[in-house]
Amino acid sequence: MDQQELIDKMLSINLDGNVIPHSWFKELKKDTGKPDVHSMILLSEFVYWYRPVPVKDEITGEFIGYRMKFKSDKLQRSYAHLEEQFGLSEKQIREALIRLENKGLIKREFRNIVVNRKNLSNVMFIDINPDKVRDISVSTKVRGGSQKGNTLLPKKETPSFPKGKHVYGDYYTEIYKEIVSFLNHHADKGFKDTTPKTQKLIRERLKEGNTVDDFKQVILTKVSMWKNDPDKNLYLRPETLFGNKFEGYLNEKVPENKKSTGGFAQFAKKGDDPSDKE
């Protein structure tokens, strides 16, 4: 089997399941020092359900926002459900949940609810602490004094394989859509994710080791600083945000006073970065 055939076969496999970051094997351990596999299994399940999914307009297909995968305010699970799903005993599940609670990663809440006119008591709901989860979900890669997410993207822009085929197209397409949709949503813009220049800028930043979360952080930072400033709002665009000042934006802190001091319009030129004038 040559490399291209192997690639084609692997692409045809649709895997469905949870993800356990490598860092969890170091961060989640029992008192014995061994990896706490049971806690990892349960936490990965909770993280999966708490990760929001994009919502698109049924008619236009445009990105509207994000929603949770479940309807309630918190994820509802029972010991019996988790036992059946993962083949663990109730004791193993209970002890693993307690360990996760002690680390501040989750919190159990027991409620009395009514379902189909029946009163149910002590129904378990799971709340998650995204900040704590993020803290343990890091790689050993350190940049600018801070640790970044462990989902690093390919270094090569155009990987080449036998027969001259390229398999990165669909992979990057989803990334373009996610990043540009996020920008449009938060900045009230209407940029296209198919613009070659925008795609090139995104690939360049990804090759530098940046993640999709890094793009979102830059977008949120500059939106908070520029969106309500008529003179700077026009710079909320891929050309400015994803350019060669990306790393500076990524390490930038939002000032307490986000209002413009005025006078920007008199010296701003098309293509300028407003931060050059501040």
Legacy VTK file of the C-alpha trace (Angstrom):
# vtk DataFile Version 3.0
C-alpha trace
ASCII
DATASET POLYDATA
POINTS 278 float
0.000 0.000 0.000
1.565 3.296 -1.094
1.291 6.515 0.922
-1.514 8.034 -1.156
-3.643 4.878 -0.849
-3.062 4.873 2.902
-4.123 8.526 3.101
-7.286 7.870 1.089
-8.255 4.927 3.274
-7.641 6.826 6.506
-9.710 9.768 5.260
-12.604 7.372 4.635
-12.715 6.351 8.312
-15.278 8.413 10.213
-14.225 8.375 13.855
-16.735 9.438 16.473
-15.802 9.961 20.085
-14.191 12.125 22.721
-10.702 13.578 22.790
-8.250 13.200 25.683
-5.375 15.715 25.413
-1.903 14.311 26.097
-1.415 16.866 28.872
-4.168 15.247 30.952
-1.951 12.209 31.521
0.394 14.486 33.453
-2.199 16.731 35.074
-4.745 14.111 36.178
-3.098 11.532 38.400
-4.130 9.423 41.358
-2.346 9.476 44.713
-0.245 6.575 43.443
1.172 8.815 40.720
-0.479 6.848 37.929
-2.707 8.570 35.330
-6.328 8.861 36.473
-7.848 7.258 33.391
-11.372 7.081 34.794
-11.390 10.817 35.494
-10.050 11.499 32.005
-12.791 9.436 30.408
-15.542 11.253 32.289
-14.056 14.726 31.848
-13.624 14.213 28.108
-17.310 13.278 27.915
-18.367 16.416 29.777
-16.076 18.639 27.705
-17.560 17.170 24.525
-21.082 18.093 25.582
-20.108 21.546 26.781
-18.283 22.485 23.586
-20.715 24.762 21.714
-21.782 24.080 18.157
-22.258 26.730 15.448
-25.785 27.657 14.405
-26.587 28.638 10.825
-29.660 30.241 9.314
-31.789 27.476 7.782
-32.491 29.548 4.678
-29.325 31.556 4.004
-26.852 29.220 5.659
-25.190 32.206 7.326
-23.534 31.842 10.715
-25.789 33.100 13.526
-24.009 32.168 16.723
-23.283 29.261 19.035
-25.435 27.016 21.206
-24.926 24.165 23.639
-25.587 20.572 22.607
-28.132 20.155 25.409
-31.286 22.134 26.244
-30.944 22.539 30.017
-28.683 25.080 31.709
-26.370 22.249 32.791
-25.569 18.754 31.556
-27.755 16.064 33.129
-26.249 12.619 33.614
-26.970 9.653 35.878
-24.582 7.123 37.350
-26.465 4.389 35.501
-26.033 6.169 32.173
-22.285 6.619 32.693
-21.934 3.005 33.869
-23.557 1.691 30.708
-21.671 4.048 28.414
-18.156 3.451 29.721
-18.375 0.042 31.419
-17.340 1.407 34.809
-18.902 0.569 38.165
-20.919 3.119 40.120
-18.142 3.253 42.715
-15.512 3.976 40.073
-17.642 6.734 38.573
-18.511 8.291 41.918
-14.872 8.333 43.052
-13.690 9.782 39.734
-16.293 12.555 39.916
-15.180 13.409 43.443
-11.560 13.647 42.276
-12.589 15.958 39.446
-14.558 18.091 41.909
-11.606 18.304 44.275
-9.506 19.680 41.414
-12.168 22.283 40.661
-12.796 20.927 37.159
-16.474 20.061 37.642
-19.243 20.437 40.175
-22.155 18.108 40.782
-25.592 19.474 41.524
-28.556 17.347 42.576
-32.022 18.642 41.759
-35.628 17.623 42.120
-37.295 17.885 38.714
-40.571 16.987 37.010
-40.508 14.894 33.829
-43.736 13.858 32.118
-45.659 14.837 35.273
-43.460 12.602 37.408
-41.408 13.946 40.284
-37.781 12.847 40.160
-35.480 13.510 43.086
-31.699 13.808 43.313
-31.197 14.102 39.564
-27.522 14.761 38.910
-26.382 17.716 36.812
-22.747 18.348 35.923
-21.311 21.858 35.751
-17.873 22.431 34.228
-15.163 24.991 34.950
-13.767 25.995 31.525
-10.878 27.973 33.021
-9.646 24.968 34.995
-10.083 22.683 31.984
-8.060 25.080 29.865
-5.311 25.176 32.508
-4.736 21.425 32.280
-5.191 21.272 28.505
-1.882 22.822 27.478
1.192 21.646 25.656
4.811 22.089 26.619
5.096 24.756 23.924
5.615 28.138 25.572
5.438 31.408 23.689
5.641 34.906 25.102
5.732 33.608 28.668
2.361 31.875 28.424
1.302 28.367 27.474
-0.949 27.849 24.502
-3.471 25.190 23.552
-2.149 21.829 22.501
-4.057 21.670 19.217
-1.296 22.879 16.918
-1.948 22.906 13.199
0.224 21.638 10.346
3.466 23.502 9.701
3.441 22.839 5.963
1.224 25.010 3.828
0.896 22.576 0.925
1.860 18.996 1.772
2.584 17.084 -1.421
2.014 13.375 -1.912
2.357 10.839 -4.721
0.334 11.521 -7.873
0.570 15.258 -7.122
-2.498 15.253 -4.909
-3.026 17.581 -1.963
-5.152 16.578 0.972
-5.060 19.766 3.028
-7.860 21.552 1.147
-10.915 20.378 3.076
-9.002 20.573 6.344
-8.169 24.256 5.940
-11.595 25.073 4.490
-13.269 24.357 7.820
-10.680 26.477 9.637
-11.239 29.412 7.269
-14.979 29.178 7.869
-14.667 29.000 11.652
-12.289 31.959 11.957
-14.014 34.276 9.471
-17.471 33.418 10.837
-16.223 34.240 14.327
-14.936 37.612 13.099
-18.166 38.409 11.244
-20.272 37.497 14.259
-18.387 39.596 16.808
-17.488 42.544 14.574
-20.785 42.690 12.655
-18.998 42.238 9.344
-19.621 40.227 6.218
-16.233 38.966 5.070
-15.986 35.867 2.876
-13.908 32.893 3.958
-13.162 32.103 0.306
-11.066 35.234 -0.345
-7.553 34.044 -1.368
-5.755 36.837 0.509
-7.630 36.067 3.730
-6.897 32.360 3.387
-3.202 33.070 2.776
-2.944 35.218 5.930
-4.627 32.541 8.032
-2.315 29.818 6.713
0.753 31.963 7.387
-0.253 32.482 11.016
-1.040 28.779 11.433
2.397 27.864 10.060
3.901 29.980 12.835
2.306 27.633 15.376
-0.760 29.710 16.218
-4.078 28.004 16.930
-7.680 28.758 16.046
-8.172 29.901 19.642
-5.362 32.422 19.119
-7.270 33.914 16.182
-10.397 34.167 18.313
-8.475 35.855 21.117
-7.074 38.476 18.725
-10.530 39.082 17.277
-12.152 39.548 20.687
-9.346 41.842 21.875
-9.469 44.170 18.885
-13.284 44.120 18.703
-13.428 45.365 22.292
-10.988 48.159 21.395
-12.114 49.197 17.916
-15.730 48.196 17.306
-17.311 51.293 18.866
-14.750 53.686 17.389
-15.994 54.926 13.970
-12.435 55.703 12.849
-10.960 52.336 13.807
-13.912 50.052 13.116
-12.892 49.671 9.461
-9.684 47.967 10.596
-11.638 45.027 12.006
-10.785 43.038 8.901
-8.604 40.035 8.053
-5.999 42.178 6.287
-5.227 44.028 9.530
-5.995 41.443 12.218
-4.261 38.463 10.619
-1.241 40.323 9.235
2.342 40.571 10.505
1.262 42.269 13.760
-0.742 39.205 14.809
1.656 38.183 17.592
1.578 41.686 19.038
-2.216 41.651 19.105
-2.179 38.201 20.695
-0.117 39.443 23.635
-2.012 42.712 23.935
-4.169 43.500 26.946
-7.426 45.406 26.600
-7.017 48.836 28.237
-9.556 49.953 30.805
-10.408 52.997 28.736
-11.253 51.637 25.292
-12.522 54.903 23.873
-10.603 56.694 21.145
-8.787 59.906 22.064
-9.923 61.434 18.792
-8.078 62.965 15.869
-7.374 59.630 14.202
-9.233 60.368 10.979
-6.954 63.230 9.988
-3.893 61.002 9.494
-5.338 57.525 8.835
-4.607 56.092 5.420
-6.059 53.094 3.673
-4.194 49.970 4.736
-2.755 51.511 7.902
-2.914 49.782 11.254
-4.428 52.228 13.771
-2.057 50.957 16.449
0.784 52.614 14.495
-0.829 55.978 15.147
-1.602 55.580 18.828
LINES 1 279
278 0 1 2 3 4 5 6 7 8 9 10 11 12 13 14 15 16 17 18 19 20 21 22 23 24 25 26 27 28 29 30 31 32 33 34 35 36 37 38 39 40 41 42 43 44 45 46 47 48 49 50 51 52 53 54 55 56 57 58 59 60 61 62 63 64 65 66 67 68 69 70 71 72 73 74 75 76 77 78 79 80 81 82 83 84 85 86 87 88 89 90 91 92 93 94 95 96 97 98 99 100 101 102 103 104 105 106 107 108 109 110 111 112 113 114 115 116 117 118 119 120 121 122 123 124 125 126 127 128 129 130 131 132 133 134 135 136 137 138 139 140 141 142 143 144 145 146 147 148 149 150 151 152 153 154 155 156 157 158 159 160 161 162 163 164 165 166 167 168 169 170 171 172 173 174 175 176 177 178 179 180 181 182 183 184 185 186 187 188 189 190 191 192 193 194 195 196 197 198 199 200 201 202 203 204 205 206 207 208 209 210 211 212 213 214 215 216 217 218 219 220 221 222 223 224 225 226 227 228 229 230 231 232 233 234 235 236 237 238 239 240 241 242 243 244 245 246 247 248 249 250 251 252 253 254 255 256 257 258 259 260 261 262 263 264 265 266 267 268 269 270 271 272 273 274 275 276 277
